[in-house]
Amino acid sequence: MIRTRRYDYLLSVLPALEPIGSVPPMSKRDFLEQVIDSNGPVETVEMLLLCDDLTEYQALLAEEIDHGRADFAVLSIDKSENEAVLPAFLLPEEGTDEEADARASVDAIWSRYFRRAAAVAKRKGSGFLRDWIRFEVGLRNALVTKRARILELDAEAYLVAPDLADRDIDYTHAISTWSATSDPLAAQEALDKIRWDWLDANGGWYSFSAREIEVYAAKLVLLHHWRRIMSEKHRNKTGSIQT
């Protein structure tokens, strides 16, 4: 279904997004609330923001950040249990046991996330969300394949939702750029710049459509991801928490 609704006002009031490394002009939650108040593409935006929430959730599991520093837009924190609450569609089916293998559990969550996002994209007629899933899944699995080869592991066991990947995209340049540096921060920056460039090329600029809002969400996610990385780097250097 082709969506013809325009979002001139919402797009006009959203603050401009500067390139990777700049400070996000608003929180993910504030952005989502603006989309909700403007009757924007809420479900597709939520799926894009949830991707970053899950990245934070994974960091919580790995004890890389504490619960007090988590900044969720879609997920919530159960204060009584002091843990993140996942929506039902991300939880394993009854009778399965993912807790025995933490990696498998996280991979399974990501697989359920991307499949749910693909279902939302189809139901809402979001060409951008569909294309972003194909690109993102393909990029992630290309990285997994490269890492597996380096470690002499079976890559198939580590792929996430491979059937959703865009098989027509050549990730050779992205993987070469990523593997050319031994500095993890520089490697991550190179990947996220590739993601940013892809968003620029698929923005649907000046269409004033839902696509522009969805691209804004995906870019805002990248900015918040980088703010956390740089804050953690500063925190490790100074021994204090940067606010």
VENDALIN-V249714 format. One record per residue. N is the residue number from 1. RES is the residue in one letter. PSI is psi as a letter, one per 20 degrees, with the letter a starting at -180 (NA if undefined). NEAR is the number of other ideal C-beta (glycine too) atoms within 10 Angstrom. Layout:
n: [N N]
res: [RES RES]
psi: [PSI PSI]
near: [NEAR NEAR]
//
This chain:
n: [1 2 3 4 5 6 7 8 9 10 11 12 13 14 15 16 17 18 19 20 21 22 23 24 25 26 27 28 29 30 31 32 33 34 35 36 37 38 39 40 41 42 43 44 45 46 47 48 49 50 51 52 53 54 55 56 57 58 59 60 61 62 63 64 65 66 67 68 69 70 71 72 73 74 75 76 77 78 79 80 81 82 83 84 85 86 87 88 89 90 91 92 93 94 95 96 97 98 99 100 101 102 103 104 105 106 107 108 109 110 111 112 113 114 115 116 117 118 119 120 121 122 123 124 125 126 127 128 129 130 131 132 133 134 135 136 137 138 139 140 141 142 143 144 145 146 147 148 149 150 151 152 153 154 155 156 157 158 159 160 161 162 163 164 165 166 167 168 169 170 171 172 173 174 175 176 177 178 179 180 181 182 183 184 185 186 187 188 189 190 191 192 193 194 195 196 197 198 199 200 201 202 203 204 205 206 207 208 209 210 211 212 213 214 215 216 217 218 219 220 221 222 223 224 225 226 227 228 229 230 231 232 233 234 235 236 237 238 239 240 241 242 243]
res: [M I R T R R Y D Y L L S V L P A L E P I G S V P P M S K R D F L E Q V I D S N G P V E T V E M L L L C D D L T E Y Q A L L A E E I D H G R A D F A V L S I D K S E N E A V L P A F L L P E E G T D E E A D A R A S V D A I W S R Y F R R A A A V A K R K G S G F L R D W I R F E V G L R N A L V T K R A R I L E L D A E A Y L V A P D L A D R D I D Y T H A I S T W S A T S D P L A A Q E A L D K I R W D W L D A N G G W Y S F S A R E I E V Y A A K L V L L H H W R R I M S E K H R N K T G S I Q T]
psi: [p p p i p q l g g g h h i p q q p r r p i r p p i r r g g g g g h h g g h j l a m g g h g g h g h h g h g h g g g h h g h j k h q r h i i p n q h g r r p o h h i l q q o q q h i i q q q q i q n i h h o g g h g g g h g h g h g h h g g h g g g g h i k o h g g g h g g g g g g g g g h h g g g g g h g h j l r o h h i i q p l h i i q o i i p o j g g g h g g g i i q i o h g h g g g g g h h g g g h g g h i k h l q j i k r h g h h h h g g h g h g h g h g h g g g h g h g g g h h i j r p p NA]
near: [8 6 13 7 10 13 20 8 10 20 17 8 9 19 11 7 18 12 12 16 14 12 10 20 14 16 13 24 13 13 24 21 13 16 24 12 9 16 10 21 27 14 14 26 27 19 26 29 24 23 20 24 22 20 15 22 22 14 16 18 14 10 7 12 18 11 13 8 16 17 14 18 24 18 19 13 15 10 8 6 9 10 13 18 11 18 14 5 10 17 13 14 7 5 5 10 9 16 9 7 11 11 10 14 16 17 18 17 20 19 17 19 22 22 17 15 26 19 12 18 22 12 11 19 14 25 17 24 26 19 15 25 25 19 19 19 24 20 21 19 19 20 18 19 18 17 15 16 10 9 9 6 13 8 16 10 11 17 19 20 19 16 10 18 22 15 9 7 14 10 20 9 9 22 18 11 15 21 14 10 13 7 9 9 12 13 16 15 17 18 17 17 16 18 21 17 12 19 21 12 7 17 17 15 11 8 12 17 21 26 22 21 25 28 22 22 28 23 21 26 23 20 22 22 19 20 16 18 16 14 15 16 12 12 14 9 9 9 6 9 12 12 5]
//
